[in-house]
Amino acid sequence: MKRVFALLLSLALALSVYTPVSAADKKSVDAATAHSADYMLKAVPKPEVGSVGGEWAVIGLARSGADVPQSYYDEYYLRVEQYVKNKKGVLHEKKYTEYSRIIIALTAAGYDPRSVAGYDLTVPLGDFDKTIWQGLNGPIWALIALDSGGYDVPDNPKAKTQATRDKYIAEILRRQLNDGGWNLNAGSNGREVSSKEKADPDITGMALQALAKYQERKDVKEAVNKALSCLSDMQDNDGGYYSWGSSNSESVVQVLVAVTELGLDYDDPRFVKNGKSLVDNILSFSQQDGSFIHTSDGSGENQMSSEQCFYGLIAAKRSIDGDNSLYRMGDAVKRASPKTTVKTAGLPGKNADVKQVKVSSPGKTFTDVKGRPYQTAIETLSSRGIIAGMSDTEFAPDATMTRAQFTAIVTRGLGLTPKTDKIFSDIAADAWYAGYVCTANKYGIVNGTSADKFTPDGTITRQEAAAMTARASKICGIETMLSSFEIRDILAQFGDYTSTSDWSREPLAFCYKTGILDESELNIEPTEEVTRAEVANMLYVMLSEAELL
């Protein structure tokens, strides 16, 4: 009995290391942070460019003080460098938070974001109009990114309006709501802020993080005090926040980071309700393996929640220890950029059967594509025999494409060997496309329109093309999975996103995120037929991302 009791007592003590207590202290924060760092290294062994499984994991680990191998950061840098090369320095045409997030991660890891594959990633943030286009996230994260390493706002010769720190601060202050907080879209595109608008805790927290370094300004200090009162009033009896339809872990993280960036204690009395602080609330979402869940019932994107809660705890730990705040990165250990090797045969995670297609007809072009959109894509694929013209001299860029034709160019683009195997009742064994359809189906790239039919002559729609391209991307080693938050964030900018089919939303969001589809369009038009030129560009971007061109 003594042995049993001793065993149970030992187990209880072991579990108590990571069990949140009613009032978080240094010991519990240290233990939870260390446990979460261990989880993060296992969950994200090879961080890629992305808002999940990428920059936030790097930022958290780099600012945690955890024992992380130098190779972890060097390999991340090399992946960023290759990504920037593939994008030719243009990470996104409209969402400039893509630049900000990578700048912060590189700064945290000790690298200089002003020289990556020959590109200065801070330069786009010198364009005021483009940075604020996506909503309040733009100026908020531009300030946080530039201030993380004390970078000057760069001159951007292409900008209609040259950005300055004062302009970004003024834009954030202009969009403050009557209740003292902020939300994503109030006051966007120069509109007046409506008196009916309500604050969102996430965006309010982020706005305070951006303004934290400018509290010596009277207008900023007044805005900060109003926002703190707003957030204090919004906090619930469990020390947390309700946003996006539920009480969730990410919302309280943004408030906690804001409080610590402002130089306040993590357990500031204004943010302790019913004896529960912001950290207490975060720890209520913790799991035994060191991860965190989005909501108490486990719904939502839990890896995103884990990464955000991780860096939220680090913000608290740094505050308790008297270190620089999470985003004041002057103390980051500086690292030299590692030597790179150019990859030309695809990503490490690709299917072994996927191969690079070599150029067979150099200089191939068509009379009706010169000076037209997607000329480069059409010529690049044509030179490799991946896509053909309607004749030797004409491509017909505005014509539509059938499901069979689309399947054929994707199969050829991946270097897969077509093999005929009877699958669909409406495909004759001797049809020119039979081998392509059978092969693409085998690799999970295409499905039928019913259990036994493929409808090869049916024209392909935008959402169908997106789904097939996303599946092809996956076997090329590209991570295609997005969180529900990312999908909503990407698609909500289009006026007709609710008309998309449920099955198409994740692949559509993936295609817009990676530039496979043009995000500058006002609408998705999911059931519209895609043109031959559009299809060529979709495949061209995908193969470029996959390092197969």
Secondary structure as UniProt FT lines:
FT   HELIX           2..16
FT   TURN            17..18
FT   HELIX           26..43
FT   TURN            51..54
FT   HELIX           55..64
FT   HELIX           70..86
FT   TURN            87..89
FT   HELIX           97..109
FT   TURN            113..114
FT   TURN            117..118
FT   TURN            121..122
FT   HELIX           123..126
FT   HELIX           128..132
FT   TURN            133..134
FT   HELIX           137..148
FT   TURN            149..150
FT   TURN            157..158
FT   HELIX           165..174
FT   TURN            178..179
FT   TURN            186..187
FT   HELIX           188..190
FT   TURN            195..196
FT   HELIX           201..211
FT   HELIX           212..214
FT   TURN            215..216
FT   HELIX           218..234
FT   TURN            237..238
FT   STRAND          242..243
FT   TURN            244..245
FT   STRAND          246..247
FT   HELIX           249..261
FT   TURN            262..263
FT   TURN            266..267
FT   HELIX           269..271
FT   TURN            274..275
FT   HELIX           278..283
FT   TURN            284..285
FT   TURN            288..289
FT   TURN            296..297
FT   HELIX           302..321
FT   TURN            326..327
FT   HELIX           329..331
FT   TURN            348..349
FT   TURN            352..353
FT   TURN            362..363
FT   TURN            367..371
FT   TURN            373..374
FT   HELIX           375..383
FT   TURN            384..385
FT   TURN            397..398
FT   HELIX           403..413
FT   TURN            414..415
FT   TURN            425..426
FT   TURN            429..430
FT   TURN            432..433
FT   HELIX           434..442
FT   TURN            443..444
FT   TURN            456..457
FT   HELIX           462..475
FT   TURN            476..477
FT   HELIX           484..491
FT   TURN            492..493
FT   TURN            495..496
FT   HELIX           497..499
FT   HELIX           502..504
FT   HELIX           505..514
FT   TURN            519..520
FT   TURN            526..527
FT   HELIX           532..545
FT   TURN            546..547
//
